Amino acid sequence: MKKKRGIFAGRQQTPPAIPPSDAKLLADLDVEIAAAERAANPPEGSTAVINALSPGLAAMMPTATKQARKKLLTLQQVRKRLAELIEKEYQHE
């Protein structure tokens, strides 16, 4: 099944017709999503480095990664819904 995509569906695709405040809001949300993606998907060697520095911190990595994935999913859903609402608002103009 082909995924339906609007003009706001992908990141960094804000049309010039929307106010700068809405474009900035979407861009700020994209920055937060990128940070959450990095936290949810740590580099391969990071666990070994953290384990060498502090075994206690290494034991917390799975929990922190799980929380980051949950945050990432929430941010992605918020961005999708916000983009849908903005797109709908400007289709009526």
N, C-alpha and C positions, 0 to 999 in steps of 0.2 A: 504494500500500500504506500503510495506516495505521500510524503509529509507536506501538509499545507504550510506555506510560508508567506508571511506578509512582508510589508516593507520594513518592519522593525524586527523581524524574526531573528536575523543574525546580528552578531555584535558589530559595532562600528558602522551600522547601516541606518543612520538617521537622516530622513529627508530634510532638505533645507526649509520646508514649509513650517516646521514646528518651531515654537519659541525656543530661544536659547536656553531658558531655564529647564525645559523638558529634555533638551538634548544633553545638557550638563548632567541632569539627574540620571539619564541612561548611561552616560559615559562614566559617572562615578560608580554606578552599580556594576558596570563592566570591570572596573578596577577592583572592586570588592570580590567579584566572582573570580578574577584571576588570582588574587591572593588566597582565596579559599581553595582553588584548584591546586595551588602549590602546597598548601597545608594538608590537603586530603591525599595527595600523591607525592610523598617525600621521596627524594632520590634514593636509589638502591643502597648506597653505602652509608647513608645517614644513621641507620640503626646500629651498625657496627661501631661507628665513631661515638655515638651517644653511649653505647654499652661500655666502651673503653673508658669514657670519661666518668660515667655514673650509671652503674647497673640499675639503680632505682628509677632513673629517668627512662631507661630503655624499656623497663616493664610498663611504663605509662604510655608508651608510643601507640600501641594498638587502640587504647581508649581515646587518645587525642586524635588519632587518624579517623576513628569512627565518628567522633563529634564533628570533625572538620568536614567529613563527607555529608553529614546531615545538614550542616550549615550551607554547604555548597548546593545541595539539592534545593533547599529553601530559597536561597538567593536566585538560583536559576528559574524557579517557579515564579518568584516575585518579578523578575525581569520580564519573563514571558507575558505575565498578566498585565504588567504596567505597559508594555509595548502594545498589547492588544487594545487596552483602554485608550492610549494616546492615538493609536491608528484609527480607532472607531470615532473618536472625537473629531479628528481632522478630516475624516471622510464626509462628515456632515456639513462641512463648511463650503 
